[in-house]
Amino acid sequence: MQWQGFFTFIHQGITMSNKTLFNSDHLPILKKQLHTIFDQLTFAEIIQGNATEKNTWLSICAQAVGYGDWDDLKAQAVTHHEPTHNILFNQASIIPFIQSVRVSLGEHIDNIEGFTHVILRNLTTEELNAMNGNKEELPPLPKAPTSYTLELGPNTAYARDLLDWLWPRTKNYQVDPINTQYLAHMKEKRMSLSKSQAKERALDVYPHSGMLIRDILEQLISENYLELNDDQRCVTFTRKGLNYLNGKMTHEYDDQWKEWFKAFAAHLKKIPYRYIKIDWTPYIDLYARGMSPIEAAKSLEWSECYTQAHSEIQSAIKHQLDIHLPLYPKERYLQFTPRIFLTPELTSNKVTDIHFEFIGPDWAKPNGNPKTKRFWPNKRYVSVYLDTSPKSRGWYAVIPDEVDCFQVSYKWTSQSHSFASVTHHMTYQLEPNIECAQDWLYGNECMKHSDSSKLAMAVDEYSFNHLECLTHGKHLTKEEIVALDRFKAGITSIHIDENGVIIHEERTLTASNSFACVGIIL
């Protein structure tokens, strides 16, 4: 196994939701393994260890694999040996284990890669063999830091104030709205102040005089608190910027924060498919707003549209596959939602004139007859449904255990020949969600809403019968066409001639769940 790029190679395996069983004879080995991991993590200063925490470390690790504490793990140890026993770490369990430890410690452990390397260096022979790895390929242990930086924040009050104002929205903040909104914010702060008073308090930020927003942004970028995206239109917090503000809001993760966060995580755990993510900024925001742990968790409960999506997916799978879907399915499912975007003159075409054909592996084929339908007010979009569940868009299929990559083709034709055929060749790469090993549902509608910092339509997947559908009638150069969001989302080639349109596209689908897949009802 190549350990380089470990985070992109997470395979299906046991999850943190299933208890790992241990043989009683293995417990001394497990105890030594976990203590060694603790010692190496504290040496590298990945966690802030002390004697008290070492005494509770075994229980923290036991809780990470589903036990109440270390005593509970010992009490449930078995006396007979099975092949699956004694495997604590595998590709799918390491990240959830680290996440659980972070929550228990209440420390925002930044060096996830270093933490992973420590675990990999301490795998048992059984664990290493189960991963098809060998000791020679293991990554090196992280070293202890040789220097320290005391982070005091940006050099000027102007920069500190703007950075505070931008937080907690930390990704893809458009520069133009920052100018408009921050100027309005500064104007409000200057109310009833004289010009000299405003300048004294670093509030003299104006459109054309005083301190200019672009100069403040340039300072934050030069000091590495923010970074511009590729097209220079958006700013995103750097790791330095996040660490500074998150530390500031939690008083460097003090005891009050740790107590709050532990209670919050316990409440959050009761909500299906809500889990502590690697980036804690949203939770720190709830804490900084003065919410109690239970109030903060309740604010993250699935709203009506998400529970509606969950119910619709359950119903569709029941009608299409005759499967009663449990809350946490053991199988993986793929949600196929092919769609075509037609040129404006075709909106008057009867939907029965538009024919859809699916070409792909047997397991992926719809369990019923696919028919076309306009599901949206915009009549240029046409999708498909099965006669067994006419209210549900697309269809569902159970993914075989051995499948991680596959190809399908969506073909759209007009029986009246009002448009030439469109053949859309798709290659899908499937990846588990490394933050939540329980996630099981794959599909475009899951991916569209997985990142709130991006517009859903910017990463949407659909076929089209003419380039005009993407350019909106504008004449664009090849470079401008390739820069369109629809192309950047995964299209590798397009061929258009009098015989039709051929699209080749590649997508990586990350596992989600029936609550998060709200796009299916939108």
N, C-alpha and C positions, 0 to 999 in steps of 0.2 A: 504494500500500500504506500502511495506517495503522501507523506504528511504535509507537504507543501500545499497550501490552498485547502487546508482541512475544512474550513468553514463552508466551502462550496461543495464538499463531498460528504453529505449527511445522508445515510441510507436508511431505509425502513428497518426498524428494529424495535427492541423493547422500549417502552416509554416510562417517564417518571410517574405515570398514573398507575402502572402495574408494579406491585412490590417485587423487588428482587429477592428470591429466597436464598438463604445462606445455610450451608452445612455447619453444624456446631463446631466441627474440627477446623473449619476455615476461619473462625472468628479471631483467633490470635493473629493470623496473617492479615485479615482485614483491618484490625486495630492498628497494627504496625504500618500498613499501607497508608491509612488516613492520617496517622500522626506524622509520618514522613512528608506527606503532602502539605500538612499544616506548617511544619518547620521550614520547608522550602519556599512556601508562599510568604511567610513572614520574613525570611532572609532576603528575598527579592523585593520586599516591601510592597507586594501586591495586596496583601491585607495587613492591617495593623494588629498584630497578635500580641497577646500577653498571657500570663499564667492562668488568669481567670477564664479567658476565652478558650485556652487549650483544654481546660477541664470540661467545657461545654461543647467542644468541637465535635466529638463523636456523636453527640445527640443532634447537633446541627446537620451532620452528614446523614444520620439515620432518618431525620425528618425529610431530607431531600429525596429519599427513596421510598417514602410512604409510611414510615413508622412514627410512633409517637415520640420516641427518644431511643437512646442507645440500649437502655434496659428492655424496652419493648422489642427491639430487634433481636437481642439475645434470647428473650423468652420465646420468640417465634422461630428461632433457628431449628432446622430439621436434622434428624439423625441419619437419614438416608440420603444418598447422593444421586442427583440427576444431572444430565448434561447442562441444563440451563441454570443450575445453582452456581453461586459464587461469582457470577459475571456482574459486577457493579457498573463498569464503564464499557460502553460501545459507542459507535458513531452517533447514534441517535440520543444517547442518554447524557453525554458530557455537558452540552450547553444547558439543558434543563437543570442538571445538578448544580452548575455554576450559578444559574439564576436563583435557585432556591437558597444557596449559601449567601448570596448577596443580600437577599431579602432578610434572612435571619440575622445577619450581621448589621444590616442597616447602613452599610457602607457602599457608596457608589464605586465599586471596583471597576476601574477604567481599563486595566490591562487584561482583557478577556483572552487574548492570544497567549499571553504569558501564563495565565491560569491554566489554559488548555495544555500548554507544553509541560507544565508541572505534572498534570494528571497523566499525560502520555508517557512521561519518563518513569512513572510509577505503576504502570500496568502490570498486572500479574501475567504469568505465562499463559494462563487460560484466556485472559482478555486479549492479549496480543495476538494469539493464534486465531481467536474468533474474528479479529479485524484483518486477518491475513497480512499482518505486519511483521517486521523484524527489527531487532534492536539497533542494527546499523543505520536504519533510516529514520530513527526517532529524532525529533528536533532537540536542540540543546536546551538546557535549563536556563531560564532567565537569570541575569546577574543582578546583584544589588546595585542601586543607583550610586554613582560617585559624586553627583552634585545635586543641589536642591535649588528650586526657584520659589521665592516667596512672592506669590501673585497678589499685587495690590490694585490691579485694575488699570484701565486706560489712564493716560497721562494728564488729561484735562477733564474738567467738570463737564464740558460740552459733550465729550465722547462718552463719559460715564453715564450721563443722563440719557443720551440717545440709545446706548446699549441696554439700559434698564427698560426703556420704553419699548424696544423691539421684543424683549423677552416677554412671554415664553414661546412666541412664534419663532421658531429657530431655523426653518428651512424655506428656501425659495420665496423670500419676501421681495416683491417687485419694488424697484427703486422709485419709480414714478409715484405710486401711492404713498411711499414713505415721505416724499417731498410734500405732498398735499396734506397728509394727515398729521405729520409732525409739526408743520407750520401752524396748523390749527390748534394743536396741543400747546405749542409755545405761546400762541396768542392768548389762549385761555389762562395760562399760568401768569402772563404779564398783566392781567386785569388789575387795575387800581395801582399799578406800579409806575414810577417815573422811569425815563430811559436810563438814568444812572443806576437806579435800583435794579432794573432788569439786567443791566450789564454786570453789576456786582454779583448777581445770583446766576450768571451764565444763562440768562433767558433771552439775550439779544440775538436770537436766530430769526433772520428775515429772508424774504425771497431774493433781494438784490443788495442788501447791505448787512453790516454786522457780521456775524458768523454764518457762513453758508452751509447748508446741509451736505452738499457734495464734498466740502472740505472735511467735515466731521466724519463722513463715511470713509473718505480716503485715509484719515488717521486711524480709524478702527481696522481698516484693511491692512495698512502698513504695519500696525502693531499686532496683526494676526489674531484679532478677535472675530473678524468677519472675513468672508471670501466671496468674490464675485463668481457667478456661474459662467459657462462658456460664452454666452452671447452678451455678457456684461449687463444684463437687465435685472438680475435678481441677486440678493445677498443671502448668505447662509452662515450661521454661527460655525466657527471652527471648534475643534475640541477644546482649545484654550479658552475660547469665549464661553462655551458651555460650562466648563469646569469652574471658571471664575464666578459666573452668576449663580449656578446651582449651589456652589459652596457658600456663596454669600447669603442666599435665601434660607439655607438650612443651618447657618452658623457653623459651617464646616462639618455638617452631619453630626451635630451634637446629640446628647442623650435624649433631649426632648424630641428631636426629629426621629431618632431611632425608635422611641416608644410609640410615637404617632404612626410611623411607617409600618411597624410590625402589626399594630392593630388594624390599620388600613388594609394590609395584604391579607389578613385573616378574613376580613369582610368581603374583599374582592374575590377571594377564592370560592365563595358561595355562589357567585354569578357564573353560569355556564359560559365557557370559552372566554372569560376575562382572566387575564394573567398579567403578571408584572413583566413589562417589556425591558429590553436592554437600556433604552433611553428613559430615564426617570423624570425628565423635565415636566411632563404633564402632571405627574403626581406632586412634584415639588411646587408647582403652581397652585394646586388645590390646597396644599399645606400653607403656602404663603398667603392665601386668601382667607385663612383662618377657619377653614372647614374642619369639623370633627372627622375622625377616621370613618365613621359610619356614613356621615353626610357625603364625604368624598367618594366612597364606594358606591353609594346610591346614585350619584351623579353619572356614574359609568354604566348603570344598568341599561340593557338594550331597550331602546324606545320602540314605539308601536310598529314603525315600518320595518325594523329589524326582526321583531317577533313574527310579523306577517310574512316576511321572506322565509323564515324558518318553517312556518306552517305550510307555506306553499310548496317548498322543496320536499318536505315530508309527504305531502299529498301527491305530488307528481311522481315521486319514486314508488309510492304505493300503487298508483294506477298504472304506471308504465312497467314496473318490474315485479309487482306483487310482493314488495318487501316492506315490512313494518320497520321503519328506520328508528333505531334507538338514539338516545341523546348523544352518545359517544360511539359511533359505528367502529367496528374493527376493520372493515374493508375500506378501500379508497374508491371514490366515485369521481367521474368526470361529467361536467355539465357542458354539453355541446349547445351553443347558441348561435349558429351561423346566421348572418344577416347581410343583405346587399343594400347599397346606397345607389339609387338610380338618378339619372339626369332628370331635370324638372319636367320635360315634356312627357315623361312616362308615368306621371302620377295618375293620369286618367286610365291607364291600363287596368283592366280587371285583374284581381289578384289570381284568379284561376288561369290566367294566361301565362303566369310566371311559374316555371317548373324548377324544382330543386332535386338534385341527385347527390347522394353521399357515397364516396368511395373510400374504404378504409378497412382495417382488420375486423374480423368477425365480432370480437368482443365489443367493438365501438359502434357497431351498426345499431340504428334505432330499433327498438322493440315495438314496431308498429309502422304505419304508413305516414311519412312526413308530408304535410301540406303547408302551403304558403299562406301568410296572413300579414296584414298591416296592423301592428300592435300600437303604433304611436300616432299622435296628431300630425307629425310630419310624414306625409304619404310617400315620400321618396324612399323611406326605409321599409324593407320587406324582410320578414323572418319566417321561421317554420315552427310548426307544432305537430304533435302526434294526435291521431284521432282518439286515442285512449285517454288523453288529458288535454282537451282543446283550449283550456284556459291557461295552460302553462307553456311558456316559450321554450323551444328546443327539446332536448331529451337527455336522459341520464344513462350512464353505463358504469358497470363495476370494472375497475381497473385490475387486471391480473397482477399478482405479486411481483412477477419478474419484469414488468414493463416500467421503464423509466424514460423512454424516448420512443416516439412513434410518428408516423406520417399519415395524413388523411387529405382528401380533396373534396372541396365543395364546388359543385357545378350548377350554374344558374342559366337557364335558357328561356326564351319566349316562344310559345307555340305559334304566335302570329308573326314571329321574326321581327318584332318591333325593336329588338336590340340583339346584337351578336352575343354568342355564348361567353360566359365568364367562368373561368376555371381557376380556383383559388387553392393552391397547394400549400398545406400547413405542416410544419414540423413542430411538434410539442416536446419540450423537455420538462419533466416533472421533478420538482424539488420539495421535500418536506419543509415545513415551517420550523426552523431551528429554535424559535422561541416558544413554540407550543407543539409538542410532538403529538398531541391529540387531534390536531387539525387533519381533515380527511377529504375535503371537497376541492376539486380543481376546476378552473374554468375562467373565461374572459370576464364574466360578470363579477367574479370574486376579485380579480386583479384590478379592475377599474377603480375600485373604491378602497384599495389597500393602502394608499398613500394620500392623505388629506392635503398635502402640499401641492399635489398635481391635479389638474382638471381631469375629470373622468374621461372626457372625450379625447383628451390628448393621448391616452394609451388604449383607446378602444380598438377592437378588431372587427373589421367588416370588409366585404368585397365591394367592388364598384365597377360600373360598366363603361366609364370614360374618365380620363384624367381630369376633365372639367369638374368632376365631383369633388376633387381635392383642391383644385386651383381656383374654383368659383369663377371661372371664365377669364381669369387673368393670365397674361402671357408671362410665364416664369422660365428662368434659365434652368438648366439641368441641376446646377448647384442649389438653386432656390427650391426646386422640387424635392431634392434629397433632404433638404433641411426641414421640410414639413413634418409636423408631429406624427402624422399617419405613417410616414416613411420611417422615421426614427424609431417607431414602436416595434419594428421587426421586419419590414419588407426588405427582401434582398434583391429582387428583380421584378420587372414588369415588361411584358411584351404585348403590344397593341397593334393589330392590323385589321384588315377587312373581315377576317375570320373570327375575331373576338379578342378577348383580354385574357392573358395568362399571368397570374400573380404567384410569386413564391415568397413565402414568409416563414420566419422562425420565431417561436415564442417560448419563453421559460415561464411555466406556471408554478406558482408556489401554493402549497396547501393552505386552505382556508376552512371555513365551516358554514353551516346553513344560516347562522345569524348574520355573519359579516357579509354574506353574499347578497346584499340588499339591491344590487343592480338588477336582479331578476324581476323585480316588481316595478322598476322605474322606466 
